Amino acid sequence: MRRRSTLVLASAGLATACAASVVAVALPEEKASAVTVEVTQAPTAGQQAAPAEQTPQTEQTPQTEQEQAQQSERKAEEQHEAAASRSEQRSDLSVATRATSPSAVKELARSLVPAGQFAAFSSIISHESGWNVKATNASSGAYGLAQALPGSKMASAGADWKTNPATQIKWALAYMNDRYGSPNAAWAFWQNHHWY
C-alpha cells in the first residue's frame, strides 16, 4: 500500500506564487525519495492552502556509502598522482638548477660526460671556473663553467644557460668534441697552451 502525504503551505503569498506549479519535496520518512506536489488552487489572503495529492516520481537511489567511498578514493588518487608528477618535475629541476655548489655540479657532470673522458673534462672545468656556474672573467667577459666567450654561445644548448649547470655541461662537452674531438684531446691542448 502506498503512503500518502500532504503539504500545507502556511503563507498565502507563497501559496499564490506556487499555484499550479510542480514542486519536488523530499520526505525523510520515505528515505529521501522525491515526490511531486501539484498545487491546484491558489488560496486567497487569510486562507490556508488545500492539501494536494502527491504523485511519486521515479525513485532516485542515493549513492551508497561504498560508492561514495570509491569516488573519494578515486579523487584522492588523482590528486596524489598530480602531486607526484609535480614533485618529480621539481626534483628533476632541482638537480639541474638548484644544486649549484661545485661538488654538486661536478657530480652532475659525472653523470653526463663519458667515464673515459671525465678526468680531462673535470681538469679543464676546474682550471677555467672552479666549477662555478656563474664564473665571469672580468677582462674578457667569458662566462660559466667552460668560460664560453661570449657566454651567450651556450644558448645553443638551452635558454637557461646562465644558471643551469646541466645546460652548461652539455654545451662544454659538445664544444670539446666539436673543436678537439674529445675532452681528452681538449685537455692535451689546454696543457700546452693554458687555454682551449
Secondary structure, DSSP 8 states (H G I E B T S, - for coil): -----------HHHHHHHTT-EEEEEEGGGTTEEEEEE--S---TT-------EEE--------HHHHHHHHHHHHHHHHHHHHHHHHHHHHHIIIII--SHHHHHHHHHHHS-HHHHHHHHHHHHHHHTT-TT-B-TTT--BTTTTBSSGGGGGGT-TTTTT-HHHHHHHHHHHHHHHHSSHHHHHHHHHHHS--
